[in-house]
Amino acid sequence: MGKISPVSIKYVIHAKFELSGIAEKPDIIGAIFGQTEGLLGSNLELRELQKSGRIGRIDVNTENKDGKTFGEIILPSSMGKTETAIIGASLETIERVGPCEAKIKITGIDDVRVSKRDFVRDRAQELLKTLVADMPDSQEFTNLLNENARTSEMIEIGKDKIVAGPEVETSDEIIVVEGRADVLNLLRYGIKNAIALQGTNIPQTVIDLAKKKSATLFVDGDRGGELIIKKVAELTEMNFVAFAPDGKEVEELTQKEILKALRMKILWTEAKTKNTNVSTVVREIKPIEAETRRPFSRDDRSRDERPRRFERYDSRDSRGPSRYDRNDSRTQSYERHEYTNPAISEIANKLSENETVILDRGLNVLGKVPKDELADTLENMDGVYAVALGSESDNEIKKIAYEKRIKVIAKHIVLPKTESAAKARS
C-alpha cells in the first residue's frame, strides 16, 4: 500500500462520527473502504488512491461513552480541491459500521498550504523588522568605516606595547593621554602624535619619549586628571599640561574642544604647584602667553598687530598685494615677518601633498588635518594664526582664511622679497 509524502499533502479532511454501539478503529476504517468501493468509479477508488500515494493514511480517534462510540476521522489528500471535496462527501454516505448504525459529518477541509502561507507571512514580517532595525543608514555606515580606518592607524610601540598614534616616533611633540579611547578620539580629528599611559603605572616607553620630545600631558577634567598629574610628577617631567573641560573626559571631546584645550595648555611647573582640583586649575591658571612660546623677540610684537589689510594680502597667496597696498611700507613689514620665517617654511616643506598643519601665534602646532578637512576645521576654530600646506591652497581655504584673517603658506611657495623688506631685515 502506498503512503503519501507529508511534503505533498495539500488538504486534510476532518469528519465527526457517531455509532449506535461499540466499534474499534479497524471496523471503522474497513467500513470506509468497503462502503465507498465502486461508488465513485475507478479513478476515485480509495484503495487505488492510497496505493498511488494520492490519499494518505486514514487516522481514526475514538471514544466510548454510554454504550456508543464517538470520534473523528482524519484523511490527508494530495489531489485537487474538487477531487478532495468529492472524497469528503463520499464519507457521509457510510450508514453502518459492523452491526452499528453510523452518522458521519464532514466538519471541514483544511488547506495545508494556507497555513504554511500564513506562517511564511508572519515569519517574514518578523525577519523584515529585524532586518530594518539592524540596517545602518549611510551616515552610520560611513562613520563605521572611518572608525575602523582610524583604529587601524593605531600602533604599539616599545617593550610595553603602548598604544599610540602613527606619528609619535617621528614627531618632535607628543601628547600623553590616559587610555586607548583617548588616542582613538584624537585620531578621529587628525591628531596622530598621541600616546596612552594605559593605567596608573607610567610605562618606561612614555618616560623615555618625554625626555627626548616636547611632551604635553592631556588629562580629563575631573579628579582622575589631578591624580594622573601627581603620578606622572613622581616619575618624570612633562613640558605642558592640557585639561579637558570641567567634568568631561578626553575620549568624549569634540574637535573644537580638543584644539581649544591644547591651546590653553599651561606649563608643567605651574600645574605641579597647584594643590586644588582640576576644575579650579582650569579656571585660575591662564594659558601660556604667546610671547613665552614664540620664536620671535618682544620687539616683533608690533609687527603682529598690523592692520587687517596685510592679512588680506596673505590670503590672496601668489596673486600679490593689491594696488592699494603696493607702495605701503607696512605691507613690506608683513612680507618680511611672514615669508622669511624659516620655521613656517620648514614645516610646509616637510608636509606631503594632502597634509596641513594649523599654527597659533607662537607657531605651536594646534593640529594636523588632511587638506580636504581643513576648511571645515578652520570654520570651527578660533585663535588660528597660520596654516602650512603641503600643496597649493584652493579657493575655499583662501576664502575662509580671508574671512578669519589667517595666513596661508603653501609648500615651496616663496614670494619675491622687495627692496624695503631686505632693508628692514638688515
FENBEL-V777304 format. One record per residue. N is the residue number from 0. RES is the residue in one small letter. SS is DSSP state (2 for helix, 1 for strand, 0 for the rest). PHI is phi in degrees with one decimal (none if undefined). PSI is psi in radians with two decimals (none if undefined). Layout:
# FENBEL-V777304
n={N,N}
res={RES,RES}
ss={SS,SS}
phi={PHI,PHI}
psi={PSI,PSI}
This chain:
# FENBEL-V777304
n={0,1,2,3,4,5,6,7,8,9,10,11,12,13,14,15,16,17,18,19,20,21,22,23,24,25,26,27,28,29,30,31,32,33,34,35,36,37,38,39,40,41,42,43,44,45,46,47,48,49,50,51,52,53,54,55,56,57,58,59,60,61,62,63,64,65,66,67,68,69,70,71,72,73,74,75,76,77,78,79,80,81,82,83,84,85,86,87,88,89,90,91,92,93,94,95,96,97,98,99,100,101,102,103,104,105,106,107,108,109,110,111,112,113,114,115,116,117,118,119,120,121,122,123,124,125,126,127,128,129,130,131,132,133,134,135,136,137,138,139,140,141,142,143,144,145,146,147,148,149,150,151,152,153,154,155,156,157,158,159,160,161,162,163,164,165,166,167,168,169,170,171,172,173,174,175,176,177,178,179,180,181,182,183,184,185,186,187,188,189,190,191,192,193,194,195,196,197,198,199,200,201,202,203,204,205,206,207,208,209,210,211,212,213,214,215,216,217,218,219,220,221,222,223,224,225,226,227,228,229,230,231,232,233,234,235,236,237,238,239,240,241,242,243,244,245,246,247,248,249,250,251,252,253,254,255,256,257,258,259,260,261,262,263,264,265,266,267,268,269,270,271,272,273,274,275,276,277,278,279,280,281,282,283,284,285,286,287,288,289,290,291,292,293,294,295,296,297,298,299,300,301,302,303,304,305,306,307,308,309,310,311,312,313,314,315,316,317,318,319,320,321,322,323,324,325,326,327,328,329,330,331,332,333,334,335,336,337,338,339,340,341,342,343,344,345,346,347,348,349,350,351,352,353,354,355,356,357,358,359,360,361,362,363,364,365,366,367,368,369,370,371,372,373,374,375,376,377,378,379,380,381,382,383,384,385,386,387,388,389,390,391,392,393,394,395,396,397,398,399,400,401,402,403,404,405,406,407,408,409,410,411,412,413,414,415,416,417,418,419,420,421,422,423,424,425}
res={m,g,k,i,s,p,v,s,i,k,y,v,i,h,a,k,f,e,l,s,g,i,a,e,k,p,d,i,i,g,a,i,f,g,q,t,e,g,l,l,g,s,n,l,e,l,r,e,l,q,k,s,g,r,i,g,r,i,d,v,n,t,e,n,k,d,g,k,t,f,g,e,i,i,l,p,s,s,m,g,k,t,e,t,a,i,i,g,a,s,l,e,t,i,e,r,v,g,p,c,e,a,k,i,k,i,t,g,i,d,d,v,r,v,s,k,r,d,f,v,r,d,r,a,q,e,l,l,k,t,l,v,a,d,m,p,d,s,q,e,f,t,n,l,l,n,e,n,a,r,t,s,e,m,i,e,i,g,k,d,k,i,v,a,g,p,e,v,e,t,s,d,e,i,i,v,v,e,g,r,a,d,v,l,n,l,l,r,y,g,i,k,n,a,i,a,l,q,g,t,n,i,p,q,t,v,i,d,l,a,k,k,k,s,a,t,l,f,v,d,g,d,r,g,g,e,l,i,i,k,k,v,a,e,l,t,e,m,n,f,v,a,f,a,p,d,g,k,e,v,e,e,l,t,q,k,e,i,l,k,a,l,r,m,k,i,l,w,t,e,a,k,t,k,n,t,n,v,s,t,v,v,r,e,i,k,p,i,e,a,e,t,r,r,p,f,s,r,d,d,r,s,r,d,e,r,p,r,r,f,e,r,y,d,s,r,d,s,r,g,p,s,r,y,d,r,n,d,s,r,t,q,s,y,e,r,h,e,y,t,n,p,a,i,s,e,i,a,n,k,l,s,e,n,e,t,v,i,l,d,r,g,l,n,v,l,g,k,v,p,k,d,e,l,a,d,t,l,e,n,m,d,g,v,y,a,v,a,l,g,s,e,s,d,n,e,i,k,k,i,a,y,e,k,r,i,k,v,i,a,k,h,i,v,l,p,k,t,e,s,a,a,k,a,r,s}
ss={0,0,0,0,0,2,2,2,0,0,1,1,1,1,1,1,1,1,1,0,0,0,0,0,2,2,2,2,2,2,2,2,2,2,2,2,0,0,0,0,0,2,2,2,0,2,2,2,2,2,2,0,0,0,1,0,0,0,1,1,1,1,1,1,1,0,0,1,1,1,1,1,1,1,1,1,1,0,0,0,2,2,2,2,2,2,2,2,2,2,2,0,0,0,0,1,1,0,0,1,1,1,1,1,1,1,1,1,1,1,1,2,2,2,2,2,2,2,2,2,2,2,2,2,2,2,2,2,2,2,2,2,2,2,0,0,0,2,2,2,2,2,2,2,2,2,2,2,2,2,2,2,2,0,1,1,1,0,0,0,0,1,1,1,0,0,0,0,0,0,0,0,1,1,1,1,1,0,0,2,2,2,2,2,2,2,2,2,0,0,0,0,0,1,1,1,0,0,0,0,0,0,0,2,2,2,2,2,2,2,2,2,0,1,1,1,1,1,1,0,0,0,2,2,2,2,2,2,2,2,2,2,2,2,2,0,0,0,0,1,1,1,1,0,0,0,0,0,0,2,2,2,0,0,2,2,2,2,2,2,2,2,2,0,0,1,1,2,2,2,2,2,2,0,0,0,0,2,2,2,2,2,2,2,0,0,0,0,0,2,2,2,2,0,0,0,0,2,2,2,2,2,2,2,0,0,0,2,2,2,2,2,2,2,2,0,2,2,2,0,0,0,0,0,0,0,0,0,2,2,2,2,2,2,2,2,2,2,2,0,0,2,2,2,2,2,2,2,2,2,0,0,0,0,1,1,1,1,1,0,0,0,0,0,1,1,1,1,1,1,2,2,2,2,2,2,2,2,2,0,0,0,0,0,0,1,1,1,1,0,0,0,0,0,2,2,2,2,2,2,2,2,2,2,0,0,1,1,1,1,0,0,0,0,0,0,0,0,2,2,2,2,2,2,2,0}
phi={none,-71.6,-127.2,-74.8,-74.8,-59.0,-70.1,-92.6,-66.6,-106.9,-132.3,-130.3,-89.9,-115.9,-135.9,-98.5,-135.8,-140.6,-110.8,-76.3,-135.6,-96.1,-143.9,-100.5,-59.6,-59.4,-63.8,-69.3,-65.6,-61.3,-65.3,-63.1,-70.5,-69.6,-83.7,-101.3,-66.7,75.8,-73.8,-111.1,89.6,-66.3,-69.5,-118.6,-73.4,-59.3,-64.6,-68.1,-65.2,-73.7,-63.4,-82.5,84.8,-87.6,-121.4,-88.9,-67.7,-84.8,-102.3,-129.5,-108.6,-121.4,-148.3,-97.4,-154.3,53.1,74.6,-122.5,-117.3,-119.7,172.6,-134.2,-108.1,-121.3,-129.5,-81.0,-140.7,-112.9,-84.3,-70.8,-67.9,-68.2,-62.6,-65.8,-64.7,-64.7,-60.5,-62.4,-65.9,-66.8,-67.2,-72.8,-83.5,-73.6,-110.6,-140.0,-126.2,63.3,-83.6,-94.8,-75.9,-129.0,-125.1,-119.9,-132.2,-74.0,-93.2,167.1,-124.2,-90.5,-90.3,-61.1,-67.5,-65.2,-64.3,-66.8,-65.5,-62.4,-63.3,-60.5,-62.6,-64.8,-68.7,-64.1,-63.9,-63.9,-65.2,-64.7,-62.0,-64.1,-64.9,-66.8,-67.1,-88.8,-81.1,-74.8,-76.9,-62.4,-68.0,-63.5,-64.8,-63.8,-62.5,-63.4,-64.1,-63.1,-63.5,-65.3,-64.7,-69.4,-61.8,-68.5,-76.0,-66.4,-125.2,-119.9,-124.9,73.8,-66.6,-79.6,55.1,-81.1,-72.6,-152.6,-76.5,-69.7,-108.9,-63.1,-77.3,-97.2,-79.8,-78.7,-123.5,-129.3,-117.1,-96.3,-119.5,-78.7,-139.2,-61.7,-62.8,-66.9,-60.4,-63.9,-67.0,-67.2,-61.5,-56.9,-110.4,83.1,-94.4,-109.1,-112.9,-98.6,-138.8,-100.2,-76.1,59.0,126.2,-80.8,-83.2,-75.0,-65.4,-63.4,-60.7,-66.7,-60.0,-66.0,-67.1,-64.9,-76.2,-97.2,-126.0,-77.5,-112.1,-116.5,-86.9,-110.3,-115.7,-69.7,-87.9,-143.8,-60.4,-61.2,-62.7,-64.1,-66.3,-63.3,-60.5,-63.5,-66.2,-64.8,-62.8,-72.7,-114.7,-156.3,-118.6,-111.5,-92.8,-141.3,-131.8,-118.4,-118.6,-68.3,-55.0,-53.4,84.4,-110.2,-105.9,-60.4,-69.4,-110.0,-77.6,-84.1,-60.0,-63.6,-67.4,-64.5,-65.1,-66.4,-62.7,-68.5,-68.1,-90.4,-63.0,-119.3,-66.5,-60.2,-63.5,-71.5,-67.3,-68.8,-80.5,-78.4,-107.7,-108.2,-80.4,-62.4,-62.3,-69.9,-59.4,-63.6,-75.5,-87.3,-84.8,-79.6,-66.9,-60.2,-65.7,-58.4,-66.2,-81.8,-115.2,-79.6,-81.0,-95.1,-79.2,-63.4,-66.2,-79.0,-60.1,-64.0,-70.2,-77.9,-100.2,-76.9,-59.8,-64.9,-61.0,-75.4,-67.0,-62.7,-62.3,-66.1,-69.0,-84.8,56.1,-76.5,-73.9,83.2,-68.4,-72.3,-67.6,-81.3,-107.1,-58.2,-104.4,-88.2,-63.6,-67.1,-64.1,-64.4,-63.3,-62.9,-56.9,-64.7,-65.1,-86.0,-94.3,-103.4,-79.5,-66.5,-65.4,-69.0,-60.8,-65.7,-62.5,-63.4,-71.6,-87.2,-82.8,-79.9,-61.7,-101.8,-101.7,-139.8,-126.8,-100.8,-120.7,-95.0,-65.8,-86.5,61.5,-88.4,-75.5,-85.1,176.3,-122.9,-135.1,-61.2,-61.7,-72.4,-105.1,-65.2,-59.4,-64.8,-64.7,-64.9,-60.1,-102.3,-117.2,-120.4,79.4,-79.9,-98.2,-150.6,-130.2,-103.3,-117.8,-83.9,-152.6,-68.3,-78.2,-96.0,-64.5,-65.5,-64.8,-61.9,-64.1,-66.8,-62.6,-64.2,-69.1,-100.9,58.5,-108.7,-82.6,-118.9,-123.9,-100.2,-62.7,61.1,-100.2,-126.0,-76.8,-64.1,-88.0,-85.5,-61.9,-66.2,-66.0,-64.8,-66.7,-63.0,-65.9,-70.1}
psi={2.27,2.75,2.30,2.42,2.35,-0.44,-0.54,0.01,2.26,-0.74,2.71,2.14,2.27,2.23,2.40,2.50,2.75,2.21,2.55,-0.22,-2.86,2.29,2.75,2.97,-0.79,-0.59,-0.74,-0.76,-0.70,-0.69,-0.63,-0.85,-0.71,-0.79,-0.18,-0.04,2.27,-0.05,-0.67,0.11,2.97,-0.51,-0.44,0.51,2.15,-0.69,-0.76,-0.66,-0.63,-0.62,-0.68,-0.06,0.19,-0.34,2.34,-3.00,2.28,2.15,2.43,2.18,2.19,2.72,2.22,2.29,2.25,0.72,0.19,2.82,2.22,2.77,-2.96,2.46,2.29,2.10,1.91,2.59,2.50,0.20,-3.13,2.96,-0.54,-0.86,-0.65,-0.70,-0.65,-0.78,-0.75,-0.75,-0.55,-0.44,-0.52,-0.13,-0.16,2.17,-0.38,2.56,1.81,-2.30,-0.07,2.51,2.55,2.48,2.08,2.32,2.20,2.10,-0.28,2.75,2.02,2.37,1.90,-0.59,-0.52,-0.79,-0.63,-0.70,-0.67,-0.73,-0.79,-0.75,-0.84,-0.73,-0.66,-0.66,-0.71,-0.77,-0.65,-0.72,-0.74,-0.72,-0.77,-0.68,-0.59,-0.16,2.00,2.63,3.08,-0.66,-0.73,-0.68,-0.73,-0.77,-0.65,-0.78,-0.75,-0.69,-0.75,-0.66,-0.72,-0.67,-0.65,-0.35,-0.39,2.50,2.97,2.25,2.74,3.01,-0.44,-0.09,0.93,2.32,2.32,2.91,2.86,-0.24,0.23,-0.73,-0.45,-0.36,2.61,-0.30,2.52,2.69,2.07,2.09,3.08,-0.84,-3.13,-0.70,-0.58,-0.75,-0.75,-0.69,-0.67,-0.67,-0.61,-0.54,0.42,0.16,1.88,0.16,0.59,2.61,2.53,2.53,-0.61,0.91,3.13,-0.37,2.12,2.06,2.59,-0.54,-0.74,-0.72,-0.77,-0.71,-0.65,-0.47,-0.50,-0.36,2.90,2.00,2.32,2.13,2.07,1.88,2.87,2.73,0.88,-2.99,-0.61,-0.62,-0.69,-0.71,-0.63,-0.73,-0.79,-0.70,-0.78,-0.66,-0.44,-0.43,-0.50,3.11,2.49,2.99,-0.68,2.87,2.30,2.50,2.39,2.76,2.67,2.17,-0.01,2.74,2.70,-0.62,-0.26,0.13,2.63,2.99,-0.75,-0.71,-0.64,-0.89,-0.63,-0.73,-0.70,-0.59,-0.55,0.29,2.66,2.89,2.55,-0.74,-0.62,-0.66,-0.64,-0.52,-0.19,2.29,0.27,-3.06,2.98,-0.73,-0.63,-0.64,-0.79,-0.65,-0.64,-0.67,2.26,2.66,2.82,2.22,2.54,-0.60,-0.43,-0.21,-0.39,2.63,0.08,2.79,2.91,-0.46,-0.39,-0.13,-0.67,-0.50,-0.45,-0.31,0.75,2.78,2.80,-0.36,-0.49,-0.58,-0.57,-0.67,-0.70,-0.68,-0.28,-0.10,-2.20,0.01,-0.25,3.02,2.68,2.95,-0.30,-0.38,-0.04,-0.71,0.27,2.14,-0.47,-0.56,-0.69,-0.64,-0.72,-0.75,-0.79,-0.78,-0.72,-0.90,-0.09,0.17,1.92,-0.46,-0.80,-0.73,-0.70,-0.70,-0.81,-0.72,-0.31,-0.16,2.61,3.06,-0.57,0.18,2.57,2.65,2.29,2.26,2.61,-3.04,-0.44,0.16,0.50,2.54,2.03,-0.48,2.80,2.17,2.67,2.68,-0.64,-0.19,-0.02,-0.77,-0.81,-0.65,-0.79,-0.59,-0.59,0.17,2.60,2.74,0.25,2.27,-0.77,2.78,2.23,2.27,2.59,-0.05,3.12,2.57,2.63,3.11,-0.62,-0.76,-0.73,-0.70,-0.81,-0.69,-0.68,-0.77,-0.62,0.12,0.87,2.38,2.37,2.12,2.11,2.84,2.32,0.28,2.00,2.13,2.63,2.36,2.29,2.97,-0.75,-0.59,-0.70,-0.68,-0.72,-0.67,-0.65,none}
